[in-house]
Amino acid sequence: MVRRVFFSFHYERDIWRASQIRNSWVTKEDREAAGFWDAASWEQIKRKGDAAIRKWIDDNLKGTSVTAVLIGTETSKRRWVRYEIEKSLEKGNDIIGVHIHNLKDQYGETDWAGDLNFGLIDGEHTFSELFHVYDWVDDNGYENFADWVENSEPSARDKYGFWDALATLAIGGLVIGAISSWFKPRCPFCNVKIDKEVSVCPNCGRYLNQY
């Protein structure tokens, strides 16, 4: 089965670096990439306005299961990158972040490291709290990117949110507590359930060691 990844990045500044990552991905078997356009197409779509850009992004997200946010110097400030993250979440894509500033551009230059200030992604959590983030150079993306994609499923806390996970644990605790209560002993005098370690019934006040 073909694994199709949507690449989200700052077009004007990082297209050269992003293209290197795309090419390393699609040259291997059963892999496809989405989210790329050439300069002429980008200019043409921009002239048609925001609705055309949104449609292009929405159309290219179809058939993808993972979104790779390629983080350059100014990526977190780009309006359309944030839109792509939001639509990826809405679609149910897994998301990873990859720092690409250490890759050289067409002039042989690297760039400044970009931040992860995308705001609160789900209204509560930051990008790094929700998603795995790697560095293409330091973490050897050429060899490991496929593993990052395959292992992009977030943890339970990240996938469902901290408070949802906490609620799940709380519900689990209530269920366990309810099951435990079924096996509590009863006071021999008033027949009320009591804890095993008590010596005086909290309901009738009788000393249990008298029985």
PyMOL commands that set and color helices and strands:
alter all, ss='L'
color gray80, all
select helices_A, chain A and resi 11-26+39-48+50-61+75-77+79-91+127-130+141-150+156-160+162-182+208-210
alter helices_A, ss='H'
color red, helices_A
select strands_A, chain A and resi 3-8+31-34+66-71+94-99+132-135
alter strands_A, ss='S'
color yellow, strands_A
deselect
rebuild
show_as cartoon
